[in-house]
């Protein structure tokens, strides 16, 4: 499909990608956000979607994922170049850059981030307690989540200007009260998303591979500062 690009992304990024893709020659495809809980099956699911799109012969396939616990390793574009953000965590995408994420991590390392997509998709801690309670009971579920969050001191809402922001902030504050965390709020930045869907991408922020070449972990460290991001 000459001149047309496809984006395959986690459903938590739907609002951001729809906001930046308007009017562009881009096909958006979203996969279940629950895949992040099973990174061992993520590559297969993403590859299945790429293969499904193969007959359309897109100019480029873009992934709306970070490295995500190695959940995209081995993925390749069959007949189209493959582009993916050069970041380890989708929070960098939502904050606009790896640099900003690193700066925030250094300033406040014990931060758990909330976004519109995470909340709407039921991935905030209180929603997780509800899922755990179905098999553990409410008290054990609450305790399990408290242990999971033990190293976090702050819950930070990334306000990207999308969705019902008052309700999203209220939900973040509700989580803060439930788990005894400090509330933070930062402005989101759609720059990384805008660059992902642009006709051309740069090699510092993105990895672009020719058709048939699989992603490997070393590619995420080839440019810029090595480390967790």
LINPE-V695889 format. One line per field, one symbol per residue. psi: psi as a letter, one per 40 degrees, with the letter a starting at -180 (. if undefined). A space follows every 10 residues. Layout:
psi = ???
//
This chain:
psi = ghehiihhii deedddddde eheighhhhh ihdeddegdd eddddddddd ddedeefidi hihgiadgff eeieiihdei ihhiigiehe ddddeeiddd dddddddgdf hhhhiddddd efeidddddd ddddeeiddd dddddddded ehdihhhhhe eiagdddddd ddddddddef iihihihihe ddddddeidi iiedeihhii hehihiddde edhahiae.
//
